[in-house]
Amino acid sequence: MARPTVLAVACRAALAAMALAGCHGARADSFTLDNGVEGRWSLNASMGASWRAHDRDPALVSGANGGAPGVGNGHDDGNLNFNKGTAYASGPKATGELQLKRDNLGLFVRANAWYDTTLSDKGVAHGSFNNGYVPGAKLSDLGFYANTGFSGAALADAYVFGEFDLAGKPLNVKLGNQVVNWGESAFIPGINAMGAFDLTAAHRPGAQVKEILRPLPQLTANLGLGDGVSIEAFYQLKWEHTLFDGCGTYWSLVDSLNCPGGAVVFGDALGNDQKQYNGVPVLAALPPALLKAAGAGALAAVPFNFRLGRAPDATPKNSGQFGLSSHVFVDAVSTDFGFYFANYHARTPVLSAVHAPSPAPSLYSGQYAAQLTALSKVLGGMGQAAAAKQIGMLGAFPGTELAWDYGATNIQSLAVSAATELGGVSVFGEASHTHGVPVQINAPDLVVGSVLGLGPQAALARWVRDPSVAQGSLAHGYDLKNKDQIQVSALKLFGPMLGASSASVLGEIGFQHWSGIGDPATSTRYGRGFLYGFGPTAALGGTCAGLNGYAPYCENQGYVTTSAWGYRLQGELTFSDVYAGINLKPKVFWSHDVKGYAGDGTFVQDRQTLGTTLRADYNNRYYAELSYTRYNKNAKYDVLHDRDNYSFVVGVNF
């Protein structure tokens, strides 16, 4: 549930998908109208399916839902809905492009359409908040983020452009939905983290790079100054965020993200998601006389659910997102240098708390405060101190909702890049400093602190119960940190080898350093998914105080660290005209996060991805592609390490 979990999957999904998808050229036809307008159009249509290739890991499933006893909830709906060998996505999709140009002015439009037959037409075993956790029922995409539903059609790029002469210098201007992709990153996000991804598109079979990078509404300009010098700027007209897979789907990051009906359930000891969602009369086992004495007799029949409600997403302002860059080519060293500055708002969310009642009749609603407080006093008088304290805490809990918080504004990045060639190898890299990155405070700490008044975030209990705090007030679940990053990439192209007509190898290594990250045993803890539960803390004598029922997770591992690093490798062979004009392109992608846990999720220690793809195409028009992706099952704190998958796609370019 923590933001690094969200970002970790965002990075892996987008970058690994782009690595495996590649940039395959599409056919394009040109035409000229009677009025002199020159046009160009292309269309790609494909049909594909993706299947789960590995059994789910019980350690990633809540104990209440049949996983390892004591494992926390909140991450497992997508895991439970698809068994090994089951298709999790299938169906047709299409991407079309049209460019019109007359003289120095033009228009470019790209549109996508898709229909997922698996998600639209087939039932799933477990369900989600959005379909009421009805086993065997179809998932529902009602209220999902725009363009993340199971079927649809949408404009992607849509901008007008102009080519002008400014005092003898070429000026290119674009206005509308477009992608700005600065820097020299190959796989590891650098200055280009200012952009947004469409992760739903990334997970459709046969995804292409241009479907994954999300166009944003903005004005851009590029001015060539001559002698290898240029400057470029952008101003974004509206804030947009990264698009995430909807709740219950295979790649769903968190059960309540992109899920309008989604609350968060905290009652694993009393049943699975269905029971917690629908309600359990938890007080019915108490003696009626005791309830009557406390003036709480009516509570015996109340089917309390354990929903901590979800407030609407917190979003930033639309204004204030801009950037400036310059490129200088230095002939003396045959190197292109780039300089960048960008100011932008958060693209991925953190989990924050809202001072507002949760949906009744939840135990977290505050609706039954008086009765629960009275019951606590009666239990205390009977010598039931532990029960009295727990009931009393609930009685004093006025109600809190959780919100997905995109509200961090004015994240600022400075970067410098260089690109050159050394001994026939293209070498390029980037160094950046990013100020004010929101880093998620550990979500279990936030919940335990606000509900029970325990642990590193115990002070939240006072905020939750403070009557002077205005309803709807937001307690941000993040701290702002600074990040320094350096990355270096190398690309080598080969001629004929190993029977292939050509080959390429691309590699990248990256390192991050974060400010203000302390020892998780004694200070604020960041990151680590909610399912891993509460870790030992000095605030509770160096123990988990019985708050983590799964011993392997009762440790101070998996939290954000001061530094982290990893590397990526990709190799591709091209076999031309293997038979009757058919070309074959096998590709291998390898990703390894070696050490540390990054505050933005880029690196998660021991996370490894092995992706293989075999593509066959005929005349650059018809193609078929088979791919397989495998993850490291020993990456303990990678919440998706059991999602191995394979896909098959056939398509045509018009």
Secondary structure, DSSP 8 states (H G I E B T S, - for coil): --HHHHHHHHHHHHHHHHHHH-------EEEE-TTS-EEEEEEEEEEEEEEE-S---GGGS-GGGTSSTT--SSS-HHHHT--TT-EEEEEEEEEEEEEEEETTEEEEEEEEEEE-HHHHH-B-SS--GGGTT-TTSB---TT--TT-SSEEEEEEEEEEEEEEEETTEEEEEEEEEE----S--SSS-SGGGGSEEBHHHHTSTT--HHHHEE-EEEEEEEEEEETTEEEEEEEESS----B---TTSTT-SSTTTT-TT--EE--GGG--HHHHHH-B-TTTTS-HHHHHHTT-GGGGG--B--EE-B---B---SS--EEEEEEEEEGGGTEEEEEEEEEE--SS-EEEEESS--STT-TTSSTTHHHHHHHHHHHHHTT-HHHHHHHHHHHT----EEEEE-----EEEEEEEEEEEETTEEEEEEEEEEEEEEEEB-HHHHHHHHHH--STTTTHHHHHH-TTS-TT-EE-SEEEEEEEEEEEEEEEEE-SBTTBSEEEEEEEEEEEEESS---TTTS--B---GGG----BGGGTTB-TT--S-GGG-SS-SS--SEEEEEEEEEEEEEEEEETTEEEEEEEEEEEEEE-B-TTSS-BTT-EEEEEEEEEEETTTEEEEEEEEEE-TT-TT-TTTT--EEEEEEEEE-
